[in-house]
């Protein structure tokens, strides 16, 4: 990330149960053989203006 010019970054867990959604659509295919797991932690990113 530093080589890309970032001054701050977050390393997300990339384990087999990790899922990525955009607009409520699943983007990746989790490889955990036990199927989906309940959400334990989440990071929400929203694009918008503050007035």
N, C-alpha and C positions, 0 to 999 in steps of 0.2 A: 504494500500500500504506500509506503514511503516513496518508493521509486515512481509511483504514479502521481505524487504530489500531495498525498493525504497528510493532514496534520493530526487527525483523530480517526480511529477505526475500531471496529468491534469484530472479534473472532467468534463466529457462530458455530455451535456444535454441528458436525456433519455426520452424525451416527445414522444407523439404519432406520431409525424412526423419525428422522428429521423431515419435515414437510415444508414446502414453500407454496403459499397461495397469493394470488393477485386477483383482486375483485371477486373473491370467493371461488376462484377456479384453481384447482390443484395444478401446480406447474411441474413438479418433479414426481418421480416414482419411488416412494420409500422402499428400501430393500429389507426391512425387518420382516422376517418370515412369520411372525406371530400376528400380523395384520396391524391395523392402525391402533395407536395408543392414545389414551386421553391426553389432552394438552396440559402439560405441567408448567411451562413457561412460554411466554410469547413476547415478541417485539412488534409493535405496530408503528408503521410509518405512514404519515398522511401528508399530502401535498395541499396546501391551502394558504390563504392570506389571513393575517391577523390584523384586525381593524381596531 
